[in-house]
Amino acid sequence: MNRLLLIFILTLNFQTLTKADDIGNFEIEGMSIGDSLLDHFSEKNIIKELNSKYVFKYKSDFIRIAAGTGEGFYLIKDTKQYDDIGITLKLKDKRYIIYSLSGRIFCDYKIKDCFDTQKKISNDLKNFLGDSVEFETWERVNPDDKTKKSKIFHNDFKPKKSDGLITVGVYEYSKSYSEKTNFYSHTVVAIYSNEFNNFLSNE
């Protein structure tokens, strides 16, 4: 199956000759929704990552882990387009099926860089996907920051002929929140399966 590379490289071009109407046709750093993580990493390291202090557990049985380079990663991946990769699995799934993928690009305290990156990627997606998707933009206060000084801005692309979602977001954290949590402002490109997208919509 031909796959489309959803990547960030200089001019933000999409390396493909055909358009997609299936969320599973997109890749982030060589991985796609519906893949088994075992196709990309050893089970030993997957289990280590699932038990690390950096995982994020949702209210359901979904769990998000990360891949990248440097200290703290058990899933070592030389990410060329993103600073790290987020991967959502289900806790009791021994096949380790991927339900969502996301790539983050940090902008430190230069939030304008985040919005510029979001705009470039979103424009490329609009031109690339055309009428095959429905487009929606939204923003809200980040509920994790009790001071209400951190915000989330998203551009959503919903395929008309298939389930799931592609989204390009900016997470703008206040300086005080970043200092407290070590979470830093970033742009994120994410692909959600229909099941995971529905879960987030109803959370």
Sine and cosine of phi, psi and omega as CSV:
sin_phi,cos_phi,sin_psi,cos_psi,sin_omega,cos_omega
0.00,0.00,0.76,-0.65,0.08,-1.00
-0.95,0.32,0.71,-0.70,-0.01,-1.00
-0.88,-0.47,0.49,-0.87,-0.03,-1.00
-0.99,-0.17,0.71,-0.70,-0.04,-1.00
-1.00,-0.03,0.92,-0.39,0.05,-1.00
-1.00,-0.06,1.00,-0.08,-0.20,-0.98
-0.67,-0.74,0.23,-0.97,0.03,-1.00
-0.86,-0.50,0.98,-0.22,0.01,-1.00
-0.70,-0.71,0.94,-0.34,0.09,-1.00
0.73,0.68,-1.00,-0.01,-0.07,-1.00
-0.99,0.10,0.04,1.00,0.07,-1.00
0.89,0.45,0.63,0.78,0.05,-1.00
-0.99,0.15,0.50,-0.86,0.08,-1.00
-0.99,-0.15,0.84,-0.55,-0.11,-0.99
-1.00,0.06,1.00,0.09,0.01,-1.00
-0.31,-0.95,0.29,-0.96,0.04,-1.00
-0.92,-0.39,-0.16,0.99,-0.03,-1.00
-0.76,-0.65,0.39,-0.92,0.04,-1.00
-1.00,-0.05,0.38,-0.92,-0.05,-1.00
-0.93,-0.37,0.55,-0.83,0.15,-0.99
-0.84,-0.54,0.28,0.96,-0.02,-1.00
-0.75,-0.66,0.82,-0.57,-0.04,-1.00
-0.86,0.51,-0.47,0.88,-0.02,-1.00
-0.95,0.30,-0.12,0.99,0.01,-1.00
-1.00,0.08,-0.14,0.99,-0.02,-1.00
-1.00,-0.07,0.53,-0.85,0.03,-1.00
-0.83,-0.55,0.52,-0.85,0.28,-0.96
-0.82,-0.57,0.89,-0.45,-0.02,-1.00
0.78,0.63,0.67,0.74,0.09,-1.00
1.00,0.10,0.01,1.00,-0.01,-1.00
-0.91,-0.41,0.50,-0.87,-0.03,-1.00
-0.73,-0.69,0.38,-0.93,0.12,-0.99
-0.86,0.51,0.71,-0.70,0.00,-1.00
1.00,-0.07,-0.25,0.97,0.09,-1.00
-0.91,0.41,0.42,-0.91,0.26,-0.97
-1.00,0.04,0.72,-0.69,0.02,-1.00
-0.90,0.44,-0.32,0.95,0.05,-1.00
-0.91,0.41,-0.34,0.94,0.06,-1.00
-0.97,0.26,-0.17,0.99,-0.10,-0.99
-0.83,-0.55,-0.43,0.90,-0.04,-1.00
-0.61,-0.79,0.32,-0.95,0.05,-1.00
-0.97,0.26,0.50,-0.86,0.02,-1.00
-0.88,0.47,-0.56,0.83,0.02,-1.00
-0.85,0.53,-0.72,0.70,-0.03,-1.00
-0.97,0.24,-0.51,0.86,0.08,-1.00
-0.88,0.48,-0.72,0.70,0.00,-1.00
-0.89,0.45,-0.65,0.76,0.05,-1.00
-0.87,0.49,-0.68,0.73,-0.01,-1.00
-0.92,0.39,-0.63,0.77,0.01,-1.00
-0.90,0.45,-0.41,0.91,-0.02,-1.00
-0.97,-0.25,0.17,0.98,0.00,-1.00
-0.99,0.16,0.21,-0.98,-0.03,-1.00
-0.98,0.19,-0.09,1.00,-0.08,-1.00
-0.99,-0.11,-0.02,1.00,-0.04,-1.00
-0.95,0.32,0.40,-0.92,0.08,-1.00
-0.87,-0.50,0.87,-0.49,-0.02,-1.00
-0.98,-0.19,0.82,-0.58,0.05,-1.00
-0.99,0.16,0.09,-1.00,-0.03,-1.00
-0.94,0.35,-0.39,0.92,0.08,-1.00
-1.00,-0.08,-0.44,-0.90,0.00,-1.00
-1.00,-0.04,0.21,0.98,0.10,-0.99
-0.97,0.22,0.54,-0.84,0.03,-1.00
-0.59,-0.81,0.67,-0.74,-0.01,-1.00
-0.94,-0.34,0.78,-0.62,0.06,-1.00
-0.86,-0.51,-0.01,-1.00,-0.10,-1.00
-0.69,-0.72,0.42,-0.91,0.09,-1.00
-0.75,-0.66,0.54,-0.84,0.01,-1.00
0.14,-0.99,-0.35,-0.94,0.02,-1.00
-0.86,-0.50,0.37,-0.93,0.05,-1.00
0.98,-0.17,-0.03,-1.00,-0.07,-1.00
-0.91,0.42,0.66,-0.75,0.07,-1.00
0.99,-0.15,-0.19,0.98,0.00,-1.00
-0.98,-0.19,0.79,-0.61,0.18,-0.98
-1.00,-0.03,-0.47,0.88,0.07,-1.00
-1.00,-0.07,1.00,-0.06,-0.09,-1.00
-0.99,0.11,0.85,-0.52,0.01,-1.00
-0.61,-0.79,0.80,-0.60,0.00,-1.00
-0.98,0.21,1.00,0.09,-0.06,-1.00
-0.97,0.24,0.88,-0.48,-0.09,-1.00
-1.00,-0.08,-0.44,0.90,-0.05,-1.00
-0.98,-0.22,-0.37,0.93,-0.10,-0.99
-0.76,-0.65,0.30,-0.95,0.04,-1.00
-0.98,0.21,-0.54,0.84,0.15,-0.99
-0.33,-0.94,0.18,-0.98,-0.05,-1.00
-0.85,-0.53,0.77,-0.64,0.12,-0.99
-0.99,-0.13,0.66,-0.75,-0.07,-1.00
-0.73,-0.68,0.82,-0.57,0.01,-1.00
-0.97,-0.24,0.78,-0.62,0.02,-1.00
-0.81,-0.59,0.00,-1.00,0.19,-0.98
-0.95,-0.31,0.66,-0.75,-0.15,-0.99
-0.82,0.57,-0.69,0.72,-0.12,-0.99
-0.99,-0.13,0.18,0.98,-0.04,-1.00
-1.00,0.03,0.96,-0.28,-0.02,-1.00
-0.98,0.22,-0.10,0.99,0.11,-0.99
-1.00,0.03,-0.27,0.96,0.04,-1.00
0.84,0.54,0.78,0.62,0.02,-1.00
-0.95,0.30,0.67,-0.75,-0.03,-1.00
-1.00,0.07,0.82,-0.58,0.01,-1.00
-0.97,-0.25,-0.37,0.93,0.13,-0.99
-0.41,-0.91,0.44,-0.90,0.05,-1.00
-0.72,-0.70,0.59,-0.80,0.06,-1.00
-0.55,-0.84,0.57,-0.82,0.08,-1.00
-0.86,-0.50,0.77,-0.64,-0.03,-1.00
-0.96,-0.26,0.59,-0.81,0.08,-1.00
-0.80,-0.60,0.94,-0.35,-0.07,-1.00
-0.98,0.19,0.53,-0.85,0.00,-1.00
-0.80,-0.60,0.26,0.97,-0.01,-1.00
0.79,0.61,-0.79,-0.61,-0.01,-1.00
-0.98,-0.18,0.09,1.00,0.02,-1.00
-1.00,-0.02,0.98,0.21,-0.12,-0.99
-0.89,0.46,-0.45,0.89,0.04,-1.00
-0.86,0.50,-0.58,0.81,0.03,-1.00
-0.88,0.47,-0.62,0.79,0.03,-1.00
-0.89,0.45,-0.73,0.68,-0.03,-1.00
-0.93,0.37,-0.57,0.82,0.06,-1.00
-0.90,0.44,-0.67,0.74,0.02,-1.00
-0.91,0.42,-0.69,0.72,0.04,-1.00
-0.85,0.52,-0.70,0.71,-0.03,-1.00
-0.89,0.45,-0.70,0.72,-0.02,-1.00
-0.90,0.44,-0.73,0.69,-0.01,-1.00
-0.91,0.41,-0.67,0.74,-0.01,-1.00
-0.90,0.44,-0.66,0.75,0.03,-1.00
-0.90,0.44,-0.65,0.76,0.04,-1.00
-0.90,0.45,-0.65,0.76,0.03,-1.00
-0.90,0.43,-0.67,0.74,0.02,-1.00
-0.86,0.50,-0.72,0.69,-0.01,-1.00
-0.92,0.39,-0.59,0.80,-0.07,-1.00
-0.97,0.25,-0.71,0.70,-0.10,-0.99
-1.00,0.02,-0.42,0.91,0.08,-1.00
0.84,0.55,-0.74,-0.68,-0.07,-1.00
-0.99,0.13,0.06,1.00,-0.03,-1.00
-0.98,0.20,-0.10,1.00,-0.01,-1.00
-0.74,-0.67,0.38,-0.93,0.18,-0.98
-0.99,-0.17,0.69,-0.72,-0.08,-1.00
-0.94,-0.34,0.68,-0.74,0.04,-1.00
-0.58,-0.81,0.65,-0.76,0.07,-1.00
-0.86,-0.51,0.61,-0.79,0.00,-1.00
-0.46,-0.89,0.31,-0.95,0.08,-1.00
-0.53,-0.85,0.41,-0.91,0.03,-1.00
-0.33,-0.94,0.26,-0.97,0.12,-0.99
-0.95,0.32,0.67,-0.74,0.03,-1.00
-0.94,0.34,0.89,-0.45,-0.09,-1.00
-0.92,0.39,-0.29,0.96,-0.01,-1.00
-0.97,0.25,-0.34,0.94,0.00,-1.00
-0.99,-0.16,0.96,-0.29,-0.08,-1.00
-0.92,0.40,-0.33,0.95,0.04,-1.00
-0.98,0.20,-0.20,0.98,0.00,-1.00
0.89,0.46,0.43,0.90,0.03,-1.00
-0.99,-0.12,-0.12,0.99,0.02,-1.00
-0.97,-0.23,0.61,-0.79,-0.10,-0.99
-0.73,-0.68,0.34,-0.94,0.02,-1.00
-0.83,-0.56,0.71,-0.70,0.01,-1.00
-0.77,-0.64,0.82,-0.57,-0.08,-1.00
-0.76,-0.65,0.59,-0.81,0.22,-0.98
-0.91,-0.42,0.90,-0.44,-0.08,-1.00
-0.97,-0.26,0.65,-0.76,0.04,-1.00
-0.83,-0.55,0.94,-0.34,-0.05,-1.00
-0.97,-0.26,0.92,-0.38,0.03,-1.00
-0.87,0.49,0.70,-0.72,-0.04,-1.00
-0.97,0.23,-0.45,0.89,-0.11,-0.99
-0.95,-0.30,0.14,0.99,0.03,-1.00
-0.45,-0.89,0.13,-0.99,-0.01,-1.00
-1.00,0.01,0.15,-0.99,0.06,-1.00
0.99,-0.16,-0.14,-0.99,-0.10,-0.99
-0.39,-0.92,0.61,-0.80,0.23,-0.97
-0.91,-0.41,0.74,-0.68,-0.04,-1.00
-0.67,-0.75,0.57,-0.82,0.04,-1.00
-0.83,-0.55,0.91,-0.41,-0.13,-0.99
-0.82,-0.57,0.31,-0.95,0.17,-0.99
-0.84,-0.54,0.80,-0.60,0.10,-1.00
-0.96,-0.29,0.95,-0.30,-0.03,-1.00
-0.98,-0.19,0.95,-0.32,-0.01,-1.00
-0.99,-0.15,0.65,-0.76,0.09,-1.00
-0.92,0.39,0.40,-0.91,-0.03,-1.00
-0.87,0.50,-0.66,0.75,-0.02,-1.00
-0.91,0.41,-0.62,0.78,0.01,-1.00
-0.93,0.37,-0.63,0.78,0.04,-1.00
-0.89,0.45,-0.67,0.74,0.01,-1.00
-0.91,0.42,-0.54,0.84,-0.02,-1.00
-0.98,0.21,-0.61,0.79,-0.16,-0.99
-0.93,-0.35,-0.26,0.96,-0.15,-0.99
0.92,0.40,0.38,0.92,0.16,-0.99
-1.00,-0.08,0.74,-0.68,-0.09,-1.00
-0.83,-0.56,0.49,-0.87,-0.04,-1.00
-0.85,0.53,0.61,-0.80,-0.06,-1.00
-0.33,-0.94,0.32,-0.95,0.22,-0.97
-0.99,-0.14,0.60,-0.80,0.01,-1.00
-0.73,-0.68,0.68,-0.73,0.16,-0.99
-0.93,-0.36,0.83,-0.56,-0.10,-0.99
-0.71,-0.70,0.50,-0.87,0.09,-1.00
-0.84,-0.55,0.81,-0.59,-0.01,-1.00
-0.91,-0.42,0.70,-0.71,0.21,-0.98
-0.92,0.38,0.28,-0.96,0.00,-1.00
-0.88,0.47,-0.66,0.76,-0.02,-1.00
-0.89,0.46,-0.70,0.71,-0.02,-1.00
-0.95,0.33,-0.61,0.79,0.04,-1.00
-0.89,0.45,-0.67,0.74,0.04,-1.00
-0.90,0.43,-0.62,0.79,0.04,-1.00
-0.88,0.48,-0.74,0.68,0.00,-1.00
-0.89,0.45,-0.59,0.80,-0.02,-1.00
-0.92,0.40,-0.47,0.88,-0.07,-1.00
-0.97,-0.24,0.01,1.00,-0.07,-1.00
-0.93,0.37,0.00,0.00,0.00,0.00
